[in-house]
Amino acid sequence: MPNNTLVRQREQAKVGMAASLGVLVATGFLSRSRQTNQSGVRTLHVCAGVALVGFSYWHWRLYQPYANSKGRIA
């Protein structure tokens, strides 16, 4: 059974992925609108994409099995 810190980190990674994906979708729709500041929306869109990749990597790392006692990665 994972400890509380690992469970909390997994939950934070999931929330981060969901939030960054939401911002990514919203800015994608906003970038099609002619009434918005295009450079600001584009910058936020790129930042949200980078954040999504970062949160996804963190999430993936949290679910990797631990190395066994002989020092090999499982």
GIVENZI-V935444 format. One record per backbone hydrogen bond with DSSP energy under -0.5 kcal/mol. NH is the residue of the N-H (numbers start at 1). CO is the residue of the C=O. E is the energy in kcal/mol with one decimal. If there is no record, write none. Layout:
nh=(NH & NH)
co=(CO & CO)
e=(E & E)
//
This chain:
nh=(7 & 8 & 9 & 10 & 11 & 12 & 13 & 14 & 15 & 16 & 17 & 18 & 19 & 20 & 21 & 22 & 23 & 24 & 25 & 26 & 27 & 28 & 29 & 30 & 31 & 32 & 32 & 33 & 33 & 36 & 38 & 41 & 42 & 43 & 44 & 45 & 46 & 47 & 48 & 49 & 50 & 51 & 52 & 53 & 54 & 55 & 56 & 57 & 58 & 59 & 60 & 61 & 62 & 63 & 63 & 64 & 68 & 71)
co=(3 & 4 & 5 & 6 & 7 & 8 & 9 & 10 & 11 & 12 & 13 & 14 & 15 & 16 & 17 & 18 & 19 & 20 & 21 & 22 & 23 & 24 & 25 & 26 & 27 & 28 & 29 & 29 & 30 & 33 & 36 & 37 & 38 & 39 & 40 & 41 & 42 & 43 & 44 & 45 & 46 & 47 & 48 & 49 & 50 & 51 & 52 & 53 & 54 & 55 & 56 & 57 & 58 & 59 & 60 & 61 & 72 & 68)
e=(-2.1 & -2.5 & -2.4 & -2.4 & -2.1 & -2.4 & -2.3 & -2.0 & -2.4 & -2.5 & -2.3 & -2.4 & -2.7 & -2.5 & -2.2 & -2.2 & -2.3 & -2.2 & -2.4 & -2.6 & -2.7 & -1.5 & -2.1 & -2.4 & -1.9 & -0.5 & -0.9 & -0.6 & -0.9 & -0.6 & -1.0 & -2.2 & -2.5 & -2.2 & -2.3 & -2.3 & -2.3 & -2.5 & -2.4 & -2.0 & -2.3 & -2.4 & -2.3 & -2.0 & -2.4 & -3.0 & -2.3 & -2.3 & -2.4 & -2.7 & -2.4 & -2.5 & -1.8 & -0.7 & -0.9 & -1.1 & -1.7 & -1.6)
//
